[in-house]
């Protein structure tokens, strides 16, 4: 598997723009039609959605386990950022067991 070794040596040469920063999430939420239809409450209100102190929309959940409401334009980025590490760890484990 020399190709895998070669790829691991050049990780730093791949530029990756982080699109999940606060400013970009806020900008994309403001452009999304779902967000313009909401009338969010505050953190302590009984409404399903609320604006946090950073003006980002969250879904109110029990036990303070609130969920970021992800704009459609950022869905694939969120999936990639949250699932790629799991896939890489699985590949690493499989490599060590074979």
Secondary structure, DSSP 8 states (H G I E B T S, - for coil): -HHHHHHHHTGGGS------SHHHHHHHHHH-HHHHT---B-TTSSSSEEE-TTS-EEE--GGG--EE---GGGHHHHHHHHHHHHHHHHHHHHHHH-
